[in-house]
Amino acid sequence: IDPSGNYFASQTMARPSKDEIHYLLLKLHSLTGIVPIGAFLVIHICVNSLRTVSVWPYQLSIDAINNIPFLLIVEVAFIYVPLLFHSVMGFYVANIAKTNVHRYRYPRNGLYTLQRLTGAVVFVFLIYHLGTTVGPKLLEGKHHFEAAPFLIDIMNGEFQTWQGIVIYAIGIVSATFHFSNGLWGFCVSWGILIGEKAQRNGAIVFAMIGLVLTVLGMATVAEFNMNPIPVEATVAR
């Protein structure tokens, strides 16, 4: 006890144990998969699907995004840092997990294994996607209204090759499955879906969400492939 009669701060504020830190990191890994990463995935797919309507609304959406103040800082803080943390933790979880799908052939056991595999696939796909879009955009200094024509040209070329179509098809399906199946895992682990019936119904709802996102993503790929339309900047520099 200190002179004032209070316990020392070291006694009143005990440091968390390794197990508590481990638990919190796993919870944070689960949470970041939904917000902000999952939310960004849904927005990204929905915005890109505007290309199936017309190139004009799609270009306007790119203009709106690329004119956000301090865009790079926003992307790093709310997308790239959470994404890196989620990816590192995902590989950690995959490393400590005891895969026994060959012994216990339950559907949920197989889905858990697919969750780990698709996470790795999405990680590789994102490196490719960022390396062929955001990277060149920054290197070429294409900002604000210059970004849309530059990025649209890249995507037009990407989907004129079968390799590009295959890469994006695999990436989209892996990402939508990882997100929709991860939604179920999040809701179960956070106590939102309690009971067998609720978990079964939740699995159906989340599977439908994943299917809708997959259809939107693949429809966008098809539109780029069939109608590679170049554009000019909506506002001259």
Beta strands, then each sheet from edge to edge (+ up, - down):
end
